[in-house]
């Protein structure tokens, strides 16, 4: 939650008391359906029998569109948690002005679903506009530091039922390539990376969630043309949630507090294959080069259940994987954490030098019409060099739903498709993209 409109620089955190007071006043004057006619939706888009209501988000929290009829493909579902209570979250989404939103919100206590943005429109939920354009965002009431209490069975079941309905409606594969956490969405630019969110966090039970979806946690979906040449083996992070006890701390300005021992979905990554080795680091979170930590907000040295990686080495109960431009190790006693998987891998094309990695798949500037606002694709800090391998998830045609000054465009935006092709990869704790021309794809 708490993503601002890309055009806004307002701080993400708001005074909850003032917001609720403002929302109450607005609703009292305008009534609960004040934006329904503008969005053209009279009831929630939900499966039959699910307790579901439509409470429209305010203008400025989403972009009008006509997905997928206008060409904007919906091919991912992003799972969030609110870090707010259910009612406060609805209030924030309905506050006039620029702000965050999601298509749906699920209540912790009983699994009630509130739809706030029609699926045809682009909700501002992922902190990455390109991902917003191609996804549906589902918020879940709760606070990730206390996920074991907030992520209830009623919530999991209602959310899974909703996701099955949406996946069937839009042709979205039910696998971890396409059903992902907000924490797996990359920053679109280097400057955005440190502030990217890390929900639903270590205590979201992906194992159980995919059981409810009646789908595998990771069944790689790879419609990518590739060379019939073997690459290194692929491993999927797959710890047993209920007894995967990893140390975690909730850190604030006042200090860090160890969280109670409980099941988690993570595996820590170290610089060497031994228990006492330092955790790996990330230059965006630790510019001084210090190791990663066990703080909840520090995703630099964590891999999450369902994420696939190319194997670089194995030794004495440890697996080395290619991760964020380097080698990282996780402990795998008895094969309880890393599960073998199929999949294609990408590697730097010989002679290309370090391959840039991107957080979005925007087109080349020449693809935009004259009246459109151009978004430049910006390389992230890390690169891929010859000899490193990363799992390729899907081929992507570069595109954008760009703002336009042309008066006859009813939504104020225009769908733009470029000639550039990219490949989505599992790169670090998050997804990323590489230019297809820069890499070899093996499988």
C-alpha positions as CSV (number, residue, x, y, z in Angstrom):
1,X,0.0,0.0,0.0
2,X,0.9,3.7,0.2
3,X,2.1,4.2,-3.3
4,X,1.8,7.7,-4.6
5,X,0.5,8.6,-8.1
6,X,3.7,8.7,-10.3
7,X,3.1,12.5,-10.8
8,X,2.9,13.2,-7.1
9,X,5.8,13.9,-4.7
10,X,3.6,13.9,-1.6
11,X,5.0,11.8,1.3
12,X,3.6,8.3,1.5
13,X,2.7,8.4,5.2
14,X,-0.3,10.5,6.2
15,X,-1.9,11.6,9.5
16,X,-4.5,8.9,9.9
17,X,-6.8,10.9,12.1
18,X,-6.9,13.8,9.7
19,X,-7.4,11.5,6.8
20,X,-10.3,9.7,8.4
21,X,-11.9,13.0,9.4
22,X,-11.6,14.3,5.8
23,X,-13.0,11.1,4.3
24,X,-16.0,11.2,6.7
25,X,-16.8,14.7,5.7
26,X,-16.5,14.0,2.0
27,X,-18.7,11.0,2.1
28,X,-21.3,12.8,4.2
29,X,-21.6,15.4,1.5
30,X,-21.2,13.4,-1.7
31,X,-22.5,10.0,-0.6
32,X,-20.8,6.6,-0.8
33,X,-21.2,6.1,-4.5
34,X,-19.8,9.5,-5.6
35,X,-17.4,8.2,-8.2
36,X,-19.3,5.2,-9.3
37,X,-20.8,6.9,-12.4
38,X,-17.4,8.1,-13.5
39,X,-16.0,4.6,-13.3
40,X,-19.1,3.1,-14.8
41,X,-19.2,0.1,-12.4
42,X,-22.3,-0.5,-10.3
43,X,-21.3,-3.7,-8.6
44,X,-18.2,-5.6,-7.7
45,X,-16.4,-8.0,-10.1
46,X,-16.2,-11.1,-8.0
47,X,-17.0,-14.8,-8.1
48,X,-20.5,-15.8,-7.2
49,X,-21.0,-16.4,-3.5
50,X,-18.0,-14.4,-2.3
51,X,-18.9,-11.6,0.2
52,X,-17.9,-8.7,-2.0
53,X,-18.8,-5.0,-2.3
54,X,-17.9,-2.1,-4.5
55,X,-16.7,1.1,-2.8
56,X,-15.0,3.3,-5.5
57,X,-11.6,4.9,-4.9
58,X,-11.3,8.6,-5.5
59,X,-10.1,10.1,-8.8
60,X,-6.3,10.5,-8.7
61,X,-5.8,7.0,-7.3
62,X,-6.0,5.3,-10.6
63,X,-5.8,5.8,-14.4
64,X,-8.9,5.4,-16.6
65,X,-8.4,2.6,-19.1
66,X,-10.3,-0.2,-20.9
67,X,-8.1,-3.2,-20.2
68,X,-7.7,-5.6,-22.0
69,X,-9.8,-4.3,-24.9
70,X,-7.5,-1.3,-25.5
71,X,-4.4,-3.6,-25.8
72,X,-3.3,-3.4,-22.2
73,X,-2.7,-7.0,-21.3
74,X,-3.4,-8.0,-17.7
75,X,-1.0,-10.8,-16.9
76,X,0.0,-10.5,-13.3
77,X,-1.7,-10.4,-9.9
78,X,0.2,-8.6,-7.1
79,X,-0.4,-9.6,-3.5
80,X,-0.1,-6.8,-0.8
81,X,-0.7,-6.1,2.8
82,X,-2.1,-2.7,3.9
83,X,-0.2,-1.8,7.1
84,X,-3.5,-0.3,8.0
85,X,-6.8,-1.6,9.3
86,X,-9.5,-2.4,6.8
87,X,-11.6,0.7,7.4
88,X,-8.7,3.1,7.4
89,X,-7.4,1.6,4.2
90,X,-10.7,2.2,2.5
91,X,-10.7,5.7,3.8
92,X,-7.2,6.4,2.4
93,X,-8.2,5.0,-1.0
94,X,-11.3,7.3,-1.1
95,X,-9.4,10.4,0.0
96,X,-9.6,13.0,-2.8
97,X,-6.4,13.9,-4.6
98,X,-3.4,11.9,-5.8
99,X,-2.7,8.7,-3.9
100,X,-2.4,4.9,-3.9
101,X,-5.1,2.4,-4.5
102,X,-5.7,-1.3,-5.3
103,X,-8.3,-3.1,-7.2
104,X,-9.4,-5.2,-4.2
105,X,-9.0,-5.3,-0.4
106,X,-9.6,-8.4,1.7
107,X,-10.6,-8.1,5.4
108,X,-8.7,-10.2,7.9
109,X,-11.5,-11.3,10.3
110,X,-13.9,-12.8,7.8
111,X,-12.5,-12.5,4.3
112,X,-14.9,-9.8,3.1
113,X,-13.7,-8.3,-0.2
114,X,-14.1,-4.6,-1.2
115,X,-13.4,-3.7,-4.8
116,X,-12.2,-0.1,-5.1
117,X,-11.0,0.1,-8.8
118,X,-12.6,-1.6,-11.8
119,X,-10.2,-4.2,-13.3
120,X,-10.3,-2.4,-16.6
121,X,-8.6,0.6,-15.0
122,X,-5.0,1.0,-13.8
123,X,-4.7,1.1,-10.0
124,X,-1.6,2.8,-8.5
125,X,-0.6,-0.1,-6.2
126,X,2.9,-1.5,-7.1
127,X,5.3,1.4,-6.9
128,X,6.2,0.7,-10.5
129,X,3.9,2.2,-13.2
130,X,4.8,-0.4,-15.8
131,X,3.7,-3.2,-13.4
132,X,0.6,-1.3,-12.5
133,X,-0.4,-1.2,-16.2
134,X,-0.2,-5.0,-16.5
135,X,-1.5,-6.2,-13.2
136,X,-4.3,-6.4,-10.7
137,X,-3.5,-5.4,-7.1
138,X,-5.0,-7.1,-4.1
139,X,-4.5,-5.6,-0.7
140,X,-4.9,-7.7,2.5
141,X,-5.7,-6.1,5.8
142,X,-2.8,-6.5,8.2
143,X,0.6,-5.6,9.5
144,X,3.3,-7.9,8.2
145,X,5.4,-7.9,11.4
146,X,2.4,-9.6,13.0
147,X,1.4,-11.6,9.9
148,X,0.6,-14.8,11.8
149,X,-2.3,-13.0,13.5
150,X,-3.6,-10.9,10.6
151,X,-3.2,-13.5,7.7
152,X,-6.2,-15.6,8.7
153,X,-7.6,-18.7,7.1
154,X,-10.7,-16.7,6.1
155,X,-8.5,-14.2,4.4
156,X,-6.4,-16.8,2.6
157,X,-9.5,-18.6,1.3
158,X,-11.4,-15.5,0.1
159,X,-8.2,-14.2,-1.6
160,X,-7.5,-17.5,-3.3
161,X,-11.1,-17.7,-4.5
162,X,-10.8,-14.2,-5.9
163,X,-7.5,-14.9,-7.6
164,X,-8.8,-18.1,-9.2
165,X,-11.7,-16.1,-10.6
166,X,-9.5,-13.3,-12.0
167,X,-6.9,-15.8,-13.4
168,X,-9.6,-17.6,-15.3
169,X,-11.2,-14.4,-16.5
170,X,-8.0,-12.8,-17.9
171,X,-6.0,-16.0,-18.8
172,X,-3.4,-15.5,-16.0
173,X,-1.4,-18.6,-15.3
174,X,-1.7,-19.7,-11.6
175,X,2.0,-19.9,-10.9
176,X,4.6,-17.8,-9.0
177,X,5.8,-16.2,-12.3
178,X,2.4,-14.4,-12.4
179,X,1.1,-14.4,-8.8
180,X,3.7,-12.4,-7.0
181,X,4.2,-10.4,-3.9
182,X,4.7,-6.6,-3.9
183,X,8.1,-7.3,-2.5
184,X,9.0,-8.9,-5.8
185,X,8.2,-5.9,-8.0
186,X,11.4,-4.0,-9.0
187,X,12.1,-0.4,-8.6
188,X,11.7,1.3,-12.0
189,X,14.9,3.4,-11.5
190,X,17.9,3.2,-9.2
191,X,16.6,6.1,-7.2
192,X,13.3,4.2,-6.5
193,X,14.9,0.9,-5.4
194,X,15.6,1.7,-1.7
195,X,12.0,2.7,-1.1
196,X,10.4,-0.3,-2.7
197,X,8.0,-2.2,-0.5
198,X,8.5,-5.6,1.1
199,X,5.0,-6.8,1.7
200,X,3.3,-9.2,2.2
201,X,6.5,-10.2,3.9
202,X,8.1,-13.3,5.5
203,X,4.9,-14.5,7.2
204,X,2.7,-14.8,4.2
205,X,2.2,-18.5,3.7
206,X,2.8,-19.0,-0.1
207,X,2.8,-22.7,0.4
208,X,-0.7,-22.8,1.8
209,X,-2.0,-20.1,-0.5
210,X,-1.0,-22.1,-3.6
211,X,-2.6,-25.2,-2.1
212,X,-5.9,-23.1,-1.9
213,X,-5.3,-21.9,-5.5
214,X,-5.0,-25.6,-6.4
215,X,-1.8,-24.8,-8.3
216,X,1.9,-25.4,-7.8
217,X,4.0,-22.8,-6.1
218,X,6.3,-22.8,-9.1
219,X,5.5,-24.4,-12.4
220,X,7.7,-22.3,-14.7
221,X,5.8,-20.9,-17.6
222,X,8.4,-20.1,-20.3
223,X,7.0,-19.0,-23.7
224,X,10.4,-17.7,-24.6
225,X,12.2,-18.7,-27.8
226,X,15.5,-20.3,-26.7
227,X,18.5,-22.2,-28.0
228,X,18.4,-26.0,-27.5
229,X,21.5,-25.8,-25.5
230,X,21.6,-26.8,-21.8
231,X,22.2,-24.2,-19.2
232,X,22.8,-24.8,-15.5
233,X,20.2,-26.5,-13.3
234,X,17.4,-24.4,-11.8
235,X,16.3,-24.4,-8.2
236,X,13.2,-23.0,-6.6
237,X,13.2,-21.7,-3.0
238,X,10.7,-23.9,-1.3
239,X,11.1,-24.2,2.5
240,X,8.4,-25.8,4.5
241,X,6.6,-22.8,5.9
242,X,5.4,-24.2,9.2
243,X,8.9,-25.1,10.6
244,X,11.1,-22.6,8.6
245,X,12.2,-20.6,11.6
246,X,14.4,-17.7,10.5
247,X,15.4,-14.8,12.8
248,X,13.7,-11.5,12.0
249,X,13.6,-8.1,13.7
250,X,11.1,-5.3,13.6
251,X,13.2,-2.2,13.5
252,X,12.1,1.4,14.1
253,X,13.9,4.6,15.0
254,X,13.8,3.5,18.6
255,X,15.7,0.3,17.8
256,X,15.2,-3.3,16.8
257,X,13.0,-5.9,18.5
258,X,13.3,-9.6,17.7
259,X,10.1,-11.1,16.4
260,X,8.6,-14.3,18.0
261,X,9.8,-17.6,16.6
262,X,7.4,-18.6,13.9
263,X,7.2,-20.1,10.4
264,X,8.4,-18.0,7.5
265,X,8.7,-18.1,3.7
266,X,12.4,-16.9,3.4
267,X,15.9,-18.3,3.0
268,X,18.9,-16.1,4.0
269,X,21.7,-15.7,1.5
270,X,25.4,-15.6,2.6
271,X,28.7,-14.7,1.1
272,X,30.2,-18.2,1.7
273,X,28.8,-21.7,2.3
274,X,29.0,-21.7,6.1
275,X,26.6,-20.7,8.9
276,X,28.7,-17.9,10.3
277,X,29.4,-16.2,7.0
278,X,28.1,-12.6,6.5
279,X,24.9,-12.1,4.8
280,X,25.2,-10.7,1.3
281,X,24.6,-7.0,0.8
282,X,22.8,-4.7,-1.6
283,X,24.3,-1.4,-2.7
284,X,20.9,0.3,-2.8
285,X,20.1,-0.6,0.8
286,X,23.7,-0.6,2.1
287,X,25.7,1.9,0.1
288,X,28.6,1.6,2.5
289,X,29.0,-2.1,1.7
290,X,28.0,-3.5,5.1
291,X,26.3,-6.9,5.1
292,X,22.5,-7.3,5.0
293,X,20.6,-7.7,8.2
294,X,17.7,-9.6,9.6
295,X,15.5,-6.5,9.8
296,X,12.1,-6.9,8.2
297,X,12.6,-4.0,5.9
298,X,16.0,-5.3,4.7
299,X,15.4,-7.5,1.7
300,X,19.0,-7.4,0.5
301,X,19.9,-11.0,1.7
302,X,16.6,-12.8,1.4
303,X,15.0,-15.1,-1.2
304,X,11.3,-15.8,-1.0
305,X,9.4,-19.1,-1.4
306,X,8.6,-19.7,-5.1
307,X,11.5,-17.7,-6.6
308,X,13.6,-19.6,-9.1
309,X,17.4,-19.2,-9.5
310,X,20.1,-20.7,-11.6
311,X,22.5,-23.0,-9.6
312,X,26.1,-21.9,-9.7
313,X,27.7,-24.4,-7.3
314,X,26.9,-27.0,-4.6
315,X,28.9,-28.0,-1.5
316,X,28.2,-29.8,1.8
317,X,24.5,-29.0,2.1
318,X,24.7,-25.6,0.5
319,X,23.6,-24.3,-2.8
320,X,25.2,-21.3,-4.6
321,X,22.9,-19.3,-6.9
322,X,23.4,-16.3,-9.2
323,X,21.8,-13.4,-7.4
324,X,21.9,-9.6,-8.3
325,X,25.1,-9.9,-10.3
326,X,27.0,-12.1,-7.8
327,X,27.2,-15.5,-6.1
328,X,25.0,-16.1,-3.0
329,X,24.7,-19.2,-0.8
330,X,21.8,-20.7,1.1
331,X,21.8,-23.7,3.4
332,X,19.9,-26.6,2.1
333,X,20.1,-29.5,4.6
334,X,18.6,-32.6,3.1
335,X,17.2,-30.7,0.2
336,X,14.6,-29.1,2.4
337,X,14.9,-25.5,1.0
338,X,15.9,-25.8,-2.7
339,X,13.6,-27.8,-5.0
340,X,14.9,-28.8,-8.5
341,X,12.8,-27.2,-11.3
342,X,12.8,-26.9,-15.0
343,X,13.2,-23.6,-16.9
344,X,15.2,-21.6,-19.3
345,X,18.1,-19.4,-18.3
346,X,19.6,-16.2,-19.7
347,X,23.3,-15.3,-19.8
348,X,25.2,-12.4,-21.3
349,X,25.8,-12.7,-25.0
350,X,29.6,-13.1,-25.6
351,X,31.2,-9.8,-26.7
352,X,28.4,-7.6,-25.3
353,X,30.2,-6.7,-22.1
354,X,28.2,-6.2,-18.9
355,X,24.5,-6.5,-19.7
356,X,22.2,-3.7,-18.3
357,X,19.3,-4.8,-16.1
358,X,16.1,-2.8,-16.0
359,X,13.1,-2.4,-13.6
360,X,10.5,-1.8,-16.3
361,X,10.0,-2.6,-20.0
362,X,9.3,0.8,-21.6
363,X,9.6,1.3,-25.4
364,X,12.3,3.2,-27.3
365,X,11.5,7.0,-27.5
366,X,10.8,6.8,-31.2
367,X,7.8,4.5,-30.6
368,X,5.8,7.2,-28.8
369,X,3.3,9.3,-30.7
370,X,4.2,13.1,-30.9
371,X,1.6,14.0,-28.2
372,X,2.7,11.4,-25.7
373,X,4.9,11.8,-22.6
374,X,8.0,9.6,-23.0
375,X,9.3,7.5,-20.2
376,X,12.9,6.6,-20.6
377,X,14.0,3.1,-19.6
378,X,16.7,3.5,-17.0
379,X,19.3,0.8,-16.1
380,X,19.5,-0.3,-12.5
381,X,22.9,-0.4,-10.7
382,X,23.6,-4.1,-11.2
383,X,24.6,-5.8,-14.4
384,X,25.0,-9.3,-15.7
385,X,28.4,-10.5,-16.9
386,X,29.4,-13.5,-19.1
387,X,29.3,-16.7,-17.0
388,X,26.3,-15.6,-14.8
389,X,22.9,-17.2,-15.4
390,X,19.4,-16.1,-14.4
391,X,16.0,-17.8,-14.9
392,X,14.0,-16.3,-17.7
393,X,10.3,-16.0,-16.9
394,X,8.7,-14.5,-19.9
395,X,9.3,-12.6,-23.1
396,X,8.0,-9.0,-23.1
397,X,7.2,-6.6,-25.9
398,X,8.2,-3.1,-24.6
399,X,5.1,-0.9,-24.1
400,X,3.6,2.0,-22.1
401,X,0.3,3.5,-21.3
402,X,1.5,7.1,-21.6
403,X,0.0,10.4,-20.7
404,X,-1.0,12.4,-23.7
405,X,-1.9,16.1,-24.5
406,X,-4.2,15.1,-27.4
407,X,-7.7,16.3,-26.5
408,X,-9.6,13.5,-28.4
409,X,-8.1,10.7,-26.3
410,X,-10.8,10.1,-23.7
411,X,-8.6,8.6,-21.0
412,X,-5.9,11.2,-21.3
413,X,-3.4,8.3,-22.1
414,X,-2.4,6.4,-25.2
415,X,-1.2,2.7,-25.4
416,X,2.2,2.6,-27.1
417,X,4.1,-0.5,-28.3
418,X,7.7,-0.5,-29.2
419,X,9.9,-2.7,-31.3
420,X,12.2,-3.6,-28.4
421,X,11.8,-7.1,-26.8
422,X,12.9,-7.8,-23.3
423,X,13.0,-10.9,-21.1
424,X,11.7,-10.8,-17.5
425,X,14.1,-12.6,-15.2
426,X,14.3,-13.6,-11.5
427,X,17.2,-11.4,-10.6
428,X,17.5,-10.8,-6.9
429,X,14.7,-10.5,-4.3
430,X,12.8,-9.0,-7.2
431,X,12.1,-9.4,-10.9
432,X,14.0,-7.5,-13.5
433,X,14.3,-7.2,-17.3
434,X,17.1,-7.6,-19.8
435,X,17.1,-6.7,-23.5
436,X,16.7,-9.9,-25.5
437,X,19.4,-8.7,-27.9
438,X,21.9,-8.7,-25.0
439,X,21.5,-12.2,-23.9
440,X,21.5,-15.9,-24.9
441,X,18.5,-17.9,-23.8
442,X,19.2,-21.5,-23.1
443,X,17.1,-24.4,-22.2
